Amino acid sequence: MKKPDTPADEQYRLRELRALNLLHTPAEERFDRLTRLAKRLFNVPNSVVALLEDNYLWLKSSASYDPKPIERENTFCAHAILRDDVLVVEDARRDDRFHDNPVVTEIPHIRFYAGCPLRTPGGARVGTLCLFDSKPRRFSEDDNHTLRDLASMAEAELIAFQAATSDELTQITNRRGFITLGQMMLNQCQLRGIHASLTFLDLDKFKTINDTLGHREGDRALMDFADAMKVIFSHADLFARLGGDEFVVLFHDTPQDKAEALLETFTRYLHQQAENLNRRYQLNFSHGVVGFDPQHPLTLEQLLEQSDNKMYRHKQHRHNSRSGNDNPPDDQTIKGLQ
């Protein structure tokens, strides 16, 4: 069996995939209708929309196939995302790359496969729309064109979901996306007995920045803050802008003390970012971190309320103490930048 190569843009590809906010989400009719249509058009028993994470293939939609995760190195789709055109394997038993692959020699006994890569607007191949059968098949040039047309429709659906769950200004997940996806993640943590941490972040002195330096500078501050989150929290399960100057991060399998340590790294990065961007003030924030215990689970809304309360107490404490390097710039400092 030939193991698939790793794409040259793998880290970018994974970031693009996660930004879609589709991993680990339930089946949806807008994708299911495409796999049903493909199954009928090509008269095959199986059609799927597959997304390839770092180690596993996840089925976003499946017509007649069990949608459990599959090890990526055993999948045909991991080979399909290495190319721009459709990968066709008319008889896997006669193909040196796949003849001894477990999915060929064992259930589901794949003999025929055709997969078209699915791309994000940035060009990353994040998954496939594919067909497979337990019997060898021929695949014509017309078939090839038809599959590419269906794949284009699937790509449009990927973008539509991202637009609905992305914050327009910062291009990270919005409140709607966070509530939907965050609760799904907590449900999985509960089922698997995994702890999690939720961190609520609130920018300090954002109103002063907005009122004194203008809304354009306020927007810039929000975008800079979100860009820093993309760098430091890139391996977190989910981070989002809830609205205004409020942000949140959900960490999977991460205790509270580790989440606190990451926040210290985040603070240092923000200060370095201000120097690199020649921004004349620092972005500081107040925060609240709460843990999720799978044995005594709380809902996402309950965790948000608790972390918001802790954040507020932290903000009040810092306002009262006014000491140390972690203090935000005061109103006069910001006004002096006009």
C-alpha positions as CSV (number, residue, x, y, z in Angstrom):
1,M,0.0,0.0,0.0
2,K,1.3,3.4,-0.9
3,K,0.7,5.9,1.8
4,P,-0.4,9.4,0.7
5,D,2.1,12.3,0.7
6,T,1.5,15.3,3.0
7,P,0.4,18.3,1.0
8,A,3.0,21.0,0.8
9,D,0.5,23.5,2.2
10,E,-0.7,21.2,5.0
11,Q,-0.6,23.8,7.8
12,Y,-2.5,26.4,5.7
13,R,-4.9,23.7,4.5
14,L,-5.7,22.7,8.1
15,R,-6.3,26.3,9.1
16,E,-8.6,26.8,6.1
17,L,-10.5,23.6,7.0
18,R,-11.0,24.6,10.6
19,A,-12.1,28.1,9.6
20,L,-15.0,26.5,7.8
21,N,-16.5,25.3,11.2
22,L,-17.8,22.1,9.8
23,L,-15.7,19.4,11.5
24,H,-17.7,17.2,13.9
25,T,-21.0,18.8,12.9
26,P,-24.1,16.8,12.1
27,A,-25.2,15.9,8.6
28,E,-27.1,18.6,6.8
29,E,-29.6,18.4,4.0
30,R,-27.7,20.9,1.8
31,F,-24.8,18.4,1.6
32,D,-26.9,15.3,1.8
33,R,-28.9,16.3,-1.3
34,L,-25.6,16.4,-3.3
35,T,-24.5,13.0,-2.2
36,R,-28.0,11.6,-3.0
37,L,-27.9,13.2,-6.4
38,A,-24.4,11.8,-7.1
39,K,-25.5,8.4,-6.1
40,R,-28.4,8.5,-8.5
41,L,-26.5,10.1,-11.4
42,F,-23.6,7.7,-11.3
43,N,-25.7,4.7,-10.2
44,V,-23.2,3.9,-7.4
45,P,-24.0,2.5,-3.9
46,N,-21.9,5.1,-2.1
47,S,-21.2,8.9,-2.3
48,V,-19.7,11.1,0.4
49,V,-18.6,14.6,1.2
50,A,-15.3,14.0,3.1
51,L,-13.2,16.5,5.1
52,L,-9.6,15.6,5.8
53,E,-8.2,16.6,9.2
54,D,-4.6,16.0,10.3
55,N,-5.1,12.3,11.2
56,Y,-8.6,11.4,10.2
57,L,-11.2,11.7,7.4
58,W,-14.6,12.9,8.6
59,L,-17.7,12.4,6.6
60,K,-19.9,15.5,6.4
61,S,-22.4,13.7,4.3
62,S,-22.8,10.1,3.3
63,A,-25.3,8.3,1.1
64,S,-25.5,4.7,2.4
65,Y,-22.1,4.6,4.3
66,D,-21.4,4.7,8.0
67,P,-20.2,8.2,8.7
68,K,-17.6,7.3,11.4
69,P,-14.1,8.8,11.2
70,I,-11.4,6.8,9.2
71,E,-7.7,6.9,9.6
72,R,-6.5,9.4,6.9
73,E,-3.5,7.3,5.6
74,N,-5.9,4.5,4.6
75,T,-8.2,6.7,2.5
76,F,-8.3,7.3,-1.2
77,C,-9.3,10.9,-0.5
78,A,-5.9,11.6,1.1
79,H,-4.5,10.9,-2.4
80,A,-7.2,12.9,-4.2
81,I,-6.4,16.1,-2.3
82,L,-2.9,16.0,-3.7
83,R,-4.1,16.9,-7.2
84,D,-6.3,19.5,-9.0
85,D,-8.3,17.1,-11.1
86,V,-10.5,14.1,-10.4
87,L,-8.7,11.0,-9.0
88,V,-10.2,7.9,-10.7
89,V,-9.4,4.3,-9.7
90,E,-11.4,2.0,-11.9
91,D,-10.2,-1.2,-10.1
92,A,-8.3,-0.9,-6.9
93,R,-7.2,-4.5,-6.9
94,R,-5.2,-3.8,-10.0
95,D,-3.7,-0.5,-8.7
96,D,-0.3,-0.8,-6.9
97,R,-1.2,2.1,-4.7
98,F,-4.3,0.5,-3.2
99,H,-4.5,-3.2,-3.9
100,D,-3.5,-4.1,-0.3
101,N,-5.2,-1.2,1.4
102,P,-7.5,-2.2,4.3
103,V,-10.5,-0.5,2.8
104,V,-10.0,-2.6,-0.3
105,T,-9.2,-6.0,1.3
106,E,-11.7,-5.5,4.1
107,I,-15.1,-3.8,4.6
108,P,-16.2,-1.7,2.6
109,H,-14.2,-3.6,-0.1
110,I,-13.7,-0.6,-2.4
111,R,-12.8,-1.5,-6.0
112,F,-13.9,1.7,-7.8
113,Y,-13.3,5.2,-6.6
114,A,-13.7,8.7,-8.1
115,G,-13.0,11.8,-6.0
116,C,-12.9,15.5,-6.8
117,P,-11.0,17.8,-4.4
118,L,-13.1,20.5,-2.6
119,R,-11.3,23.8,-2.4
120,T,-11.8,26.9,-0.2
121,P,-11.7,30.4,-1.8
122,G,-8.1,30.5,-0.7
123,G,-7.3,27.5,-2.8
124,A,-6.8,24.9,0.0
125,R,-8.0,21.4,-0.8
126,V,-9.8,20.5,2.4
127,G,-11.8,17.5,1.3
128,T,-13.5,15.6,-1.5
129,L,-16.8,14.8,-3.1
130,C,-16.3,11.1,-4.0
131,L,-18.0,8.0,-5.3
132,F,-17.1,4.4,-4.6
133,D,-18.3,0.9,-5.3
134,S,-17.4,-2.7,-4.4
135,K,-17.2,-3.5,-8.1
136,P,-14.8,-2.2,-10.8
137,R,-16.3,0.5,-13.1
138,R,-15.4,2.6,-16.1
139,F,-15.5,6.4,-15.7
140,S,-15.9,8.5,-18.8
141,E,-14.8,12.1,-19.5
142,D,-18.5,13.1,-19.3
143,D,-18.7,11.5,-15.9
144,N,-15.6,13.4,-14.9
145,H,-17.2,16.7,-15.9
146,T,-20.4,15.9,-14.1
147,L,-18.5,15.1,-10.9
148,R,-16.6,18.3,-11.1
149,D,-19.9,20.2,-11.5
150,L,-21.3,18.6,-8.4
151,A,-18.1,19.3,-6.5
152,S,-18.4,23.0,-7.4
153,M,-21.9,23.0,-5.8
154,A,-20.4,21.4,-2.7
155,E,-17.7,24.1,-2.6
156,A,-20.4,26.8,-2.7
157,E,-22.1,25.2,0.3
158,L,-18.8,25.2,2.3
159,I,-18.5,28.9,1.8
160,A,-22.2,29.5,2.6
161,F,-21.8,27.9,6.0
162,Q,-18.6,29.8,6.7
163,A,-20.3,33.1,5.8
164,A,-23.2,32.4,8.2
165,T,-20.9,31.6,11.1
166,S,-18.1,34.1,10.5
167,D,-17.8,37.6,12.0
168,E,-17.8,40.0,9.1
169,L,-15.1,42.3,10.5
170,T,-12.6,39.9,12.1
171,Q,-13.2,36.8,9.9
172,I,-13.2,34.5,13.0
173,T,-16.2,32.6,14.3
174,N,-19.2,34.7,15.3
175,R,-21.6,34.2,18.2
176,R,-24.0,32.1,16.2
177,G,-21.3,29.7,15.1
178,F,-19.8,29.5,18.6
179,I,-23.0,28.6,20.3
180,T,-23.8,26.0,17.7
181,L,-20.4,24.4,17.5
182,G,-19.3,24.9,21.1
183,Q,-22.3,23.0,22.5
184,M,-21.5,20.2,20.0
185,M,-18.0,20.0,21.3
186,L,-19.0,20.0,24.9
187,N,-21.4,17.1,24.1
188,Q,-18.5,15.2,22.6
189,C,-16.4,15.9,25.7
190,Q,-19.1,14.6,28.0
191,L,-19.5,11.4,25.9
192,R,-15.7,10.8,25.9
193,G,-15.0,11.9,29.5
194,I,-12.8,14.8,28.4
195,H,-12.3,18.0,30.3
196,A,-12.4,21.4,28.6
197,S,-11.8,25.1,29.5
198,L,-13.7,28.1,28.4
199,T,-12.1,31.6,28.5
200,F,-14.0,34.8,28.2
201,L,-12.0,37.9,27.0
202,D,-13.0,41.5,27.1
203,L,-10.9,44.3,25.6
204,D,-10.0,47.0,28.1
205,K,-10.7,50.7,27.3
206,F,-12.2,49.8,23.9
207,K,-14.9,52.5,24.3
208,T,-12.2,55.1,24.9
209,I,-10.4,54.0,21.8
210,N,-13.6,54.2,19.8
211,D,-14.8,57.6,21.2
212,T,-11.3,59.2,21.2
213,L,-9.6,57.8,18.1
214,G,-12.7,57.0,16.0
215,H,-14.5,53.9,14.9
216,R,-12.0,53.1,12.2
217,E,-9.2,52.8,14.8
218,G,-11.7,50.8,17.0
219,D,-12.2,48.3,14.1
220,R,-8.5,48.1,13.6
221,A,-8.1,47.2,17.3
222,L,-10.6,44.4,17.0
223,M,-9.0,43.0,13.9
224,D,-5.5,43.1,15.5
225,F,-6.9,41.3,18.6
226,A,-8.5,38.7,16.4
227,D,-5.4,38.2,14.3
228,A,-3.4,37.6,17.5
229,M,-6.0,35.0,18.5
230,K,-5.5,33.2,15.2
231,V,-1.7,33.0,16.0
232,I,-1.8,32.0,19.6
233,F,-5.0,29.9,19.8
234,S,-4.6,28.2,16.4
235,H,-4.7,24.8,18.0
236,A,-7.7,25.6,20.2
237,D,-10.9,23.9,19.2
238,L,-12.9,27.1,18.8
239,F,-12.4,30.8,19.3
240,A,-14.9,33.5,18.4
241,R,-16.0,37.1,18.7
242,L,-19.3,37.2,20.6
243,G,-19.9,40.8,19.7
244,G,-18.6,44.3,20.5
245,D,-15.3,43.9,22.4
246,E,-16.1,40.4,23.7
247,F,-14.2,37.3,22.6
248,V,-14.1,33.7,23.8
249,V,-11.9,30.6,23.4
250,L,-13.0,27.0,24.0
251,F,-10.1,24.6,24.8
252,H,-10.6,20.8,24.3
253,D,-8.7,18.6,26.8
254,T,-7.0,21.6,28.4
255,P,-7.1,22.2,32.2
256,Q,-7.6,25.7,33.5
257,D,-4.0,26.3,34.5
258,K,-2.8,25.6,31.0
259,A,-5.4,27.9,29.6
260,E,-4.1,30.6,32.0
261,A,-0.6,30.0,30.8
262,L,-1.7,30.5,27.2
263,L,-3.3,33.8,28.1
264,E,0.1,35.0,29.4
265,T,1.6,34.1,26.0
266,F,-1.3,35.9,24.3
267,T,-0.6,39.0,26.4
268,R,3.1,39.0,25.4
269,Y,2.2,38.6,21.8
270,L,-0.2,41.5,21.8
271,H,2.5,43.8,23.2
272,Q,5.0,42.6,20.6
273,Q,2.3,43.1,17.9
274,A,1.8,46.7,18.9
275,E,5.5,47.4,18.3
276,N,5.5,45.5,15.0
277,L,2.4,47.3,13.7
278,N,3.7,50.7,15.0
279,R,0.5,51.0,17.1
280,R,0.9,53.7,19.7
281,Y,-1.2,52.0,22.4
282,Q,-1.3,48.5,23.8
283,L,-4.3,46.1,23.6
284,N,-5.0,44.7,27.0
285,F,-7.9,42.6,28.2
286,S,-9.7,41.2,31.2
287,H,-10.5,37.5,31.3
288,G,-12.4,34.7,33.1
289,V,-11.5,31.0,32.8
290,V,-13.9,28.2,33.8
291,G,-13.5,24.5,33.5
292,F,-15.9,21.9,32.0
293,D,-16.2,18.6,34.0
294,P,-17.7,15.8,32.0
295,Q,-18.9,14.1,35.2
296,H,-20.8,17.3,36.2
297,P,-21.4,18.9,32.8
298,L,-22.7,22.4,32.4
299,T,-24.3,23.8,29.3
300,L,-22.3,26.2,27.1
301,E,-24.6,29.1,28.2
302,Q,-23.9,28.3,31.8
303,L,-20.1,28.3,31.2
304,L,-20.4,31.6,29.3
305,E,-22.3,33.1,32.2
306,Q,-19.7,31.9,34.8
307,S,-16.7,33.0,32.7
308,D,-18.3,36.4,32.1
309,N,-18.8,36.9,35.8
310,K,-15.2,35.9,36.5
311,M,-14.0,38.3,33.7
312,Y,-16.0,41.2,35.3
313,R,-14.4,40.5,38.7
314,H,-11.0,40.4,37.1
315,K,-11.7,43.7,35.3
316,Q,-12.9,45.4,38.6
317,H,-9.8,44.1,40.4
318,R,-7.4,45.5,37.8
319,H,-9.3,48.8,37.7
320,N,-9.0,49.1,41.5
321,S,-5.4,48.0,41.7
322,R,-3.9,50.1,38.8
323,S,-0.5,48.5,39.3
324,G,1.8,46.4,37.2
325,N,2.6,46.2,33.5
326,D,-0.7,44.5,32.8
327,N,-2.7,47.8,33.2
328,P,-4.4,49.1,30.1
329,P,-3.6,52.7,29.0
330,D,-5.8,55.2,30.8
331,D,-8.1,57.6,29.1
332,Q,-5.6,60.5,29.1
333,T,-3.0,58.3,27.5
334,I,-5.3,57.4,24.6
335,K,-6.5,61.0,24.2
336,G,-2.9,62.1,23.9
337,L,-2.7,60.1,20.7
338,Q,-5.2,62.2,18.9
